[in-house]
Amino acid sequence: MVFFGRCRHKFILAFLVMLIISLVLVGNSQIILKMIYPLKYSEFVYKYAEKYDIDPFLVFAVIKAESGFDPGATSHKNAKGLMQITERTGKWAASKIKLKEFNVDKLYDIETNISIGCWYLNNLKKEFNGNIDLVIAAYNGGSGNVNKWLKDTNLSSSGEQLDRIPFKETDKYLKKVKRYCLMYKKLYGESY
């Protein structure tokens, strides 16, 4: 009988501790969510999002999805920095925005990477007539692929919107970035 009394006491104690932790977490959920969805490098994000007419919350969402805010990140495809810019895209964008003395290592520079990433998002936004789903899909899967998919009636019934994305990675990426963007807007929308 004593054994069961101790177990019951430990169970009640553990339950109370979990209840208190849950109440604290719920009460501080905004703080915790803001730690999960930070506004790191906001001075550059806001500057270049405005310059290139891109929603800054989309930029934060892309950075979170691409590198988790690690400016030194390099992908298995050798994309670099916060927004995971490839060497080819970096060189092309740098020539278009007239970045002086650009070299591939500058893709690890926070401001350079965000500047090029925002310019590239704007370029895709123009290419896809402001359709943000297509912009996000093209950022991950390539604009050539997205244009090809739009012409395929098995993937796009309208030729203007994708009904299905054949690349599993791009489909997951689109959903993830949209989810992140929505969370950023919920957390910070009033302050922007």
PAZAPA-4460 file (N, C-alpha, C; in steps of 0.05 Angstrom, whole numbers, plus 32768, in hexadecimal, padded with zeros to 4 digits):
% residues 192
    n_x    n_y    n_z   ca_x   ca_y   ca_z    c_x    c_y    c_z   seq   type   mol
   8010   7FE8   8000   8000   8000   8000   8011   8019   8000     1      M     A
   8027   8019   800F   8038   8030   8010   8044   8035   7FF4     2      V     A
   804B   8020   7FE6   8057   8022   7FCB   8044   8031   7FB8     3      F     A
   802A   802A   7FB8   8017   8036   7FA7   8012   8053   7FAF     4      F     A
   8014   8059   7FC8   8010   8074   7FD2   8027   8086   7FC8     5      G     A
   803F   807C   7FC8   8056   808B   7FBE   8054   8090   7F9F     6      R     A
   804C   807B   7F91   8049   807E   7F73   8033   8092   7F6D     7      C     A
   801E   8091   7F7C   8008   80A4   7F77   8011   80C0   7F7D     8      R     A
   8020   80C4   7F92   802B   80DE   7F9A   803E   80E8   7F84     9      H     A
   8050   80D7   7F7A   8062   80DF   7F64   8053   80E6   7F4B    10      K     A
   803E   80D7   7F45   802E   80DC   7F2D   8020   80F8   7F2F    11      F     A
   8015   80FD   7F47   8007   8117   7F4B   801C   812E   7F49    12      I     A
   8033   812A   7F55   8048   813E   7F54   8051   8143   7F37    13      L     A
   8055   812E   7F28   805D   8130   7F0C   8048   813E   7EFC    14      A     A
   802F   8137   7F01   8018   8144   7EF3   8017   8162   7EF9    15      F     A
   801B   8169   7F12   801B   8186   7F1A   8032   8195   7F0D    16      L     A
   8049   8189   7F0C   8060   8196   7EFF   805A   819A   7EE1    17      V     A
   8050   8186   7ED4   8049   8188   7EB7   8033   819E   7EB3    18      M     A
   8020   819F   7EC5   800B   81B3   7EC3   8016   81CF   7EC6    19      L     A
   8028   81D3   7ED9   8035   81ED   7EDC   8046   81F4   7EC4    20      I     A
   8055   81E1   7EBA   8065   81E7   7EA2   8054   81EE   7E8A    21      I     A
   803E   81E0   7E87   802B   81E5   7E71   801F   8201   7E73    22      S     A
   8018   8209   7E8C   800C   8224   7E90   8021   823A   7E8A    23      L     A
   803A   8235   7E92   804F   8248   7E8D   8054   824A   7E6F    24      V     A
   8055   8233   7E61   8059   8234   7E44   8043   8242   7E35    25      L     A
   802A   823C   7E3D   8013   824A   7E30   8014   8268   7E35    26      V     A
   801B   826F   7E4D   801C   828B   7E54   8033   829A   7E46    27      G     A
   8047   828B   7E3E   805F   8296   7E31   8061   828D   7E14    28      N     A
   804B   8284   7E09   804C   8279   7DEE   8056   828D   7DD9    29      S     A
   804F   82A6   7DDC   8059   82BA   7DC9   8077   82BC   7DCA    30      Q     A
   8082   82BC   7DE2   809F   82BD   7DE6   80AC   82A5   7DD9    31      I     A
   80A1   828E   7DDE   80AD   8275   7DD3   80AB   8275   7DB5    32      I     A
   8094   827D   7DAA   8091   827E   7D8D   80A3   8292   7D80    33      L     A
   80A8   82A8   7D8D   80BA   82BC   7D82   80D7   82B2   7D83    34      K     A
   80DD   82A0   7D95   80F8   8294   7D96   80FB   8280   7D7E    35      M     A
   80E5   8273   7D78   80E5   825F   7D61   80E4   826E   7D47    36      I     A
   80D7   8285   7D46   80D4   8295   7D2D   80E1   82B0   7D33    37      Y     A
   80FB   82B2   7D32   8109   82CB   7D39   8109   82DE   7D22    38      P     A
   810F   82F7   7D28   8112   830C   7D14   8130   8313   7D11    39      L     A
   8141   82FF   7D10   815E   8303   7D0D   8164   8312   7CF3    40      K     A
   8178   8323   7CF4   8181   8332   7CDD   816B   8344   7CD1    41      Y     A
   8159   834D   7CE3   8142   835D   7CDA   8149   8377   7CCC    42      S     A
   8160   8383   7CD4   8167   839D   7CC7   816C   8398   7CA9    43      E     A
   8178   8382   7CA2   817D   837C   7C85   8164   8371   7C78    44      F     A
   8155   8360   7C86   813C   8355   7C7A   8129   836C   7C73    45      V     A
   8124   837E   7C86   8111   8394   7C81   811C   83A7   7C6B    46      Y     A
   8135   83AC   7C6B   8141   83BE   7C58   813E   83B3   7C3B    47      K     A
   8145   839A   7C37   8145   838F   7C1C   8129   8385   7C14    48      Y     A
   8119   837D   7C27   80FD   8376   7C21   80EF   838F   7C16    49      A     A
   80F4   83A5   7C23   80E7   83BE   7C19   80F3   83C6   7BFE    50      E     A
   810D   83C5   7BFB   811A   83CD   7BE2   8110   83BC   7BCB    51      K     A
   810B   83A3   7BCF   8103   8391   7BB9   80E6   8389   7BBB    52      Y     A
   80D6   8397   7BCA   80B9   8393   7BCC   80B1   8376   7BD2    53      D     A
   80BD   836C   7BE7   80B7   8351   7BF0   80AD   8352   7C0D    54      I     A
   809A   8341   7C13   808F   833F   7C2E   80A6   8336   7C41    55      D     A
   80AE   8346   7C55   80C4   833E   7C66   80BF   8324   7C75    56      P     A
   80A5   831E   7C7A   809F   8305   7C88   80A5   82ED   7C76    57      F     A
   80A2   82F1   7C5C   80A9   82DC   7C49   80C7   82D8   7C4A    58      L     A
   80D6   82ED   7C4C   80F4   82EB   7C4D   80FC   82DD   7C66    59      V     A
   80F1   82E4   7C7D   80F7   82D6   7C96   80F0   82B8   7C93    60      F     A
   80D9   82B2   7C87   80D1   8296   7C84   80E4   8287   7C72    61      A     A
   80ED   8293   7C5C   8101   8286   7C4B   811B   8281   7C5A    62      V     A
   8124   8295   7C68   813D   8292   7C77   813B   827B   7C8C    63      I     A
   8124   827B   7C9A   8120   8265   7CAE   8120   824A   7CA0    64      K     A
   8112   8248   7C89   8111   822E   7C7B   812B   8226   7C6F    65      A     A
   8139   823A   7C64   8152   8234   7C55   816A   822E   7C67    66      E     A
   816E   823E   7C7B   8187   823C   7C8B   8182   823B   7CA9    67      S     A
   816A   823F   7CB2   8165   8241   7CCF   8174   8258   7CDB    68      G     A
   8179   826E   7CCB   8186   8286   7CD4   81A4   8282   7CD8    69      F     A
   81B0   826E   7CCB   81CD   8269   7CCD   81DA   8276   7CB4    70      D     A
   81E8   828D   7CB8   81F5   829A   7CA1   820C   8289   7C94    71      P     A
   8216   8276   7CA2   822B   8265   7C98   8221   824B   7C8B    72      G     A
   8207   8248   7C88   81FC   822F   7C7D   8204   822B   7C60    73      A     A
   8209   8212   7C5A   820E   8209   7C3E   81FE   81F0   7C39    74      T     A
   81EF   81EF   7C24   81DE   81D7   7C1E   81EF   81C2   7C10    75      S     A
   81E2   81AB   7C0D   81EF   8195   7BFD   81F2   819C   7BE0    76      H     A
   81E3   81B0   7BD7   81E5   81BA   7BBB   81F7   81D3   7BBA    77      K     A
   8205   81D8   7BCF   8218   81EE   7BD1   820C   820A   7BD1    78      N     A
   81F2   820C   7BD9   81E6   8226   7BDC   81F0   8231   7BF7    79      A     A
   81F2   824C   7BF8   8201   8258   7C0E   81F1   826D   7C1E    80      K     A
   81F7   826F   7C37   81ED   8285   7C48   81D0   8282   7C51    81      G     A
   81C6   8298   7C5C   81AB   8298   7C68   8195   8290   7C55    82      L     A
   8196   829A   7C3D   8180   8295   7C2A   8188   827F   7C16    83      M     A
   819F   8272   7C1B   81A8   825B   7C0B   81A8   8262   7BED    84      Q     A
   81B9   8275   7BE6   81BD   827E   7BCB   81D2   826D   7BBD    85      I     A
   81CC   8263   7BA5   81E0   8254   7B97   81F5   8268   7B8A    86      T     A
   820C   825D   7B84   8221   826E   7B78   8217   827B   7B5E    87      E     A
   8209   826B   7B4E   81FF   8275   7B34   81EB   828C   7B38    88      R     A
   81D8   8288   7B4A   81C4   829D   7B4F   81D2   82B5   7B5C    89      T     A
   81E5   82B0   7B6E   81F3   82C6   7B7B   8202   82D8   7B67    90      G     A
   8210   82CB   7B55   821F   82DB   7B40   820C   82EA   7B2E    91      K     A
   81F7   82DD   7B26   81E3   82EA   7B14   81D6   8301   7B22    92      W     A
   81CD   82FD   7B3B   81BF   8313   7B4A   81D3   8329   7B50    93      A     A
   81EB   8323   7B57   81FF   8337   7B5D   8204   8349   7B45    94      A     A
   8204   833D   7B2D   8208   834E   7B15   81F0   835F   7B0F    95      S     A
   81D8   8355   7B15   81C0   8364   7B10   81BC   837C   7B24    96      K     A
   81C4   8377   7B3D   81C1   838D   7B51   81DB   839C   7B55    97      I     A
   81EE   8396   7B44   8208   83A5   7B42   8217   83A5   7B5D    98      K     A
   821A   838D   7B69   822A   838B   7B81   8247   838B   7B79    99      L     A
   8255   839E   7B85   8272   83A1   7B7E   8282   838C   7B8C   100      K     A
   8297   8383   7B7F   82AA   8370   7B8A   829C   8357   7B96   101      E     A
   8288   834D   7B87   827B   8335   7B91   828C   831C   7B8C   102      F     A
   828D   830B   7BA0   8298   82F0   7B9C   8286   82DD   7BAB   103      N     A
   8288   82C3   7BA5   8276   82AF   7BB0   8276   82AF   7BCF   104      V     A
   828D   82B4   7BDB   828E   82B4   7BF8   827C   82CA   7C05   105      D     A
   8276   82DE   7BF5   8264   82F4   7C00   8248   82E9   7C05   106      K     A
   8241   82D2   7BFA   8227   82C6   7C00   8224   82BF   7C1D   107      L     A
   823A   82BD   7C2C   8239   82B8   7C49   8236   82D2   7C58   108      Y     A
   8239   82E9   7C4B   8235   8303   7C58   8217   8307   7C5B   109      D     A
   820F   830D   7C73   81F2   830F   7C79   81E4   8323   7C67   110      I     A
   81EE   833C   7C65   81E1   8350   7C55   81E1   8349   7C38   111      E     A
   81F7   8340   7C2D   81F8   8338   7C11   81E5   8322   7C0B   112      T     A
   81E4   830E   7C1C   81D2   82F7   7C17   81B4   8300   7C17   113      N     A
   81AD   8310   7C2B   8191   8319   7C2D   818A   832B   7C15   114      I     A
   819D   833C   7C0D   8198   834E   7BF6   8193   833D   7BDD   115      S     A
   81A4   832A   7BD8   81A1   8319   7BC0   8188   8308   7BC2   116      I     A
   8182   82FD   7BDA   816A   82ED   7BDD   8151   82FD   7BD9   117      G     A
   8150   8315   7BE3   8138   8326   7BDF   8135   832E   7BC1   118      C     A
   814C   8335   7BB5   814B   833C   7B98   8140   8324   7B88   119      W     A
   814A   830C   7B8F   8142   82F4   7B81   8124   82EE   7B85   120      Y     A
   811A   82F1   7B9E   80FE   82ED   7BA3   80ED   8301   7B92   121      L     A
   80F7   831A   7B90   80E9   832E   7B80   80E9   8327   7B63   122      N     A
   8100   831D   7B59   8102   8314   7B3E   80EE   82FE   7B38   123      N     A
   80EB   82EB   7B4A   80D8   82D5   7B47   80BB   82E0   7B49   124      L     A
   80B7   82F3   7B5A   809D   82FF   7B5E   8094   830C   7B43   125      K     A
   80A6   831A   7B36   80A0   8325   7B1C   809A   8310   7B07   126      K     A
   80AB   82FB   7B07   80A8   82E6   7AF3   808E   82D7   7AF6   127      E     A
   8084   82D4   7B0F   806C   82C5   7B14   8054   82D7   7B1C   128      F     A
   8055   82F0   7B12   803F   8303   7B16   8034   8305   7B32   129      N     A
   8047   8305   7B45   803F   8309   7B61   8034   82F0   7B6F   130      G     A
   8033   82D9   7B61   8028   82C1   7B6D   803D   82B6   7B81   131      N     A
   8039   82BA   7B9A   804D   82B3   7BAF   8051   8295   7BB1   132      I     A
   803C   8285   7BAD   8040   8268   7BAD   8054   8260   7B97   133      D     A
   8052   826C   7B80   8064   8265   7B6A   8080   8270   7B70   134      L     A
   8081   8287   7B7C   809B   8293   7B84   80AA   8280   7B97   135      V     A
   809C   8277   7BAB   80A8   8265   7BBF   80B1   824B   7BB2   136      I     A
   809F   8240   7BA2   80A6   8226   7B94   80BE   822A   7B82   137      A     A
   80C0   8241   7B74   80D6   8246   7B62   80F0   824B   7B72   138      A     A
   80EE   8257   7B89   8105   825D   7B99   8113   8242   7BA0   139      Y     A
   8102   822E   7BA5   810D   8214   7BAD   8112   8202   7B94   140      N     A
   80FF   8200   7B83   8100   81ED   7B6D   810B   81F7   7B52   141      G     A
   810E   8212   7B51   8118   821F   7B39   8101   8229   7B28   142      G     A
   8105   8241   7B1D   80EF   824D   7B0D   80EB   823E   7AF3   143      S     A
   80FF   8232   7AE7   80FC   8222   7ACF   80E9   820A   7AD4   144      G     A
   80ED   81FD   7AEB   80DB   81E7   7AF1   80BE   81F0   7AF6   145      N     A
   80BB   8206   7B04   80A0   8210   7B09   8092   8218   7AEF   146      V     A
   80A0   8225   7ADD   8095   822C   7AC3   808D   8213   7AB4   147      N     A
   809D   81FE   7AB5   8098   81E5   7AA8   807F   81D8   7AB4   148      K     A
   807D   81D8   7ACF   8066   81CC   7ADD   804C   81DB   7AD6   149      W     A
   804E   81F5   7AD3   8035   8205   7ACC   802B   81FD   7AB0   150      L     A
   803C   81F4   7A9F   8033   81EC   7A84   8029   81CF   7A83   151      K     A
   802D   81C0   7A98   8025   81A4   7A99   8008   81A3   7AA5   152      D     A
   7FF5   819B   7A95   7FD9   819A   7A9F   7FD4   8186   7AB5   153      T     A
   7FE7   8173   7AB9   7FE5   8160   7ACF   7FED   816E   7AEA   154      N     A
   7FFB   8184   7AE8   8005   8192   7AFF   7FF7   81AD   7B03   155      L     A
   7FEC   81B8   7AEE   7FE0   81D3   7AEF   7FC8   81D4   7ADB   156      S     A
   7FB0   81D4   7AE6   7F99   81D5   7AD5   7F94   81F0   7AC8   157      S     A
   7F9E   8205   7AD6   7F9A   8220   7ACC   7FB2   822C   7ABD   158      S     A
   7FC9   8220   7AC1   7FE1   822B   7AB6   7FEC   8244   7AC5   159      G     A
   7FDE   824A   7ADB   7FE5   8262   7AEB   7FEB   825B   7B08   160      E     A
   7FE2   8244   7B11   7FE5   823A   7B2C   7FEB   821D   7B2B   161      Q     A
   7FFC   8214   7B3D   8003   81F7   7B3E   7FEE   81E8   7B4F   162      L     A
   7FE3   81D3   7B43   7FD1   81C1   7B52   7FE1   81AC   7B61   163      D     A
   7FF8   81A6   7B56   8009   8191   7B63   8026   8198   7B5C   164      R     A
   8037   8193   7B6F   8054   8197   7B6A   8062   817C   7B6A   165      I     A
   806F   8175   7B53   807B   815B   7B51   8093   8156   7B62   166      P     A
   80A1   816B   7B6B   80B8   8168   7B7C   80AF   8168   7B99   167      F     A
   80B2   8152   7BA7   80A9   814F   7BC3   80B6   8165   7BD4   168      K     A
   80D0   8169   7BD0   80DF   817D   7BE0   80D3   8199   7BDC   169      E     A
   80CD   81A0   7BC3   80C2   81BB   7BBE   80A6   81BE   7BC9   170      T     A
   8096   81A8   7BC8   807B   81A9   7BD3   807D   81AD   7BF1   171      D     A
   808E   819F   7BFF   8092   81A2   7C1C   809D   81BD   7C22   172      K     A
   80AF   81C7   7C12   80BB   81E2   7C17   80A6   81F8   7C15   173      Y     A
   8095   81F6   7C00   8080   820A   7BFC   806E   820B   7C15   174      L     A
   8065   81F4   7C1E   8054   81F2   7C36   8062   81FD   7C4F   175      K     A
   807B   81F6   7C52   808A   81FF   7C69   808D   821D   7C6A   176      K     A
   8096   8229   7C53   809A   8246   7C52   8080   8255   7C56   177      V     A
   806A   824B   7C4B   8050   8258   7C4F   8048   8257   7C6C   178      K     A
   804D   8240   7C79   8046   823D   7C95   8057   8250   7CA6   179      R     A
   8071   8251   7CA0   8083   8263   7CAF   807A   8281   7CAB   180      Y     A
   8074   8288   7C92   806C   82A3   7C8C   8053   82AB   7C9B   181      C     A
   8040   8299   7C9C   8027   829D   7CAB   802D   82A2   7CC8   182      L     A
   803F   8291   7CD3   8046   8294   7CF0   8053   82AF   7CF5   183      M     A
   8065   82B7   7CE3   8072   82D1   7CE6   805E   82E8   7CE6   184      Y     A
   804A   82E6   7CD4   8036   82FA   7CD3   8025   82FB   7CEC   185      K     A
   801E   82E3   7CF7   800F   82E2   7D0F   801E   82ED   7D27   186      K     A
   8038   82E8   7D28   8048   82F1   7D3F   8050   830E   7D3E   187      L     A
   8056   8317   7D26   8062   8332   7D23   8052   8345   7D11   188      Y     A
   803C   833C   7D05   802E   834C   7CF2   8026   8367   7CFA   189      G     A
   801E   836A   7D13   8015   8384   7D1D   802C   8397   7D21   190      E     A
   8044   838C   7D25   805B   839E   7D2A   8069   83A6   7D11   191      S     A
   8061   839B   7CFA   806E   83A2   7CE1   8060   83B8   7CD3   192      Y     A
***
